[in-house]
């Protein structure tokens, strides 16, 4: 008998934003389209059902599963929520988070170019933030790579749980005659993306996923690589 591949459980944060739900759904659909031979299920660690435990319990055929965090860094949700869910079901594993990854920095660069980035703009990367120091450092790693691509410094700032806060970073970068541009290092629209938009920057890019637009190939590639790795 041919052994079946594990089920890919794409575990996102969850959001009450219809636009955010649509964007995440688009990424999951793109993964399914890229690999129609795989069984893919969506799960959410907060806000919306089903949670990872419920999805794992629904796999009544006894197939193994691999939880792939649709999260840009590995914080509490990876180390606690997903790890606990996987630990309760033998054979379940947890993949690394999507970031850091140089392809995410390239995607951020493209978003900035599309938004009209100028040579003299100051750039601040807006991340959700985490109480996990390694997750904060992961975001700073992406900011450093983005700065390398842009050939200018990029300041990593956070919307919760870590410093500097985004609004403070925007103020600190403001110089008369120079714009401050925020590169939104968030996966999808929702509460944090709304906060980023109100942080006082002159230009704020959209999140990495935009509802109504195809999921970027880089994100689909990374999800599948995390699953297969």
Secondary structure, DSSP 8 states (H G I E B T S, - for coil): ------EEEEEE---S-HHHHHHHHHHHHHHHHHTTTS-EEEEESSSSS--HHHHHHT-TT---EEEEE--SS-SHIIIIIIHHHHHTSTT-EE---S-S-HHHHHHHHHHHHHTT--TT-EEEEEE---SSHHHHHHHHHHHHHHHHHHTS-EEEEESSSSSSBHHHHHHHH-BTTB-EEEEEE-SSSSHHHHHHHTS--SEE---SS-TTS---HHHHHHHHHHHH-
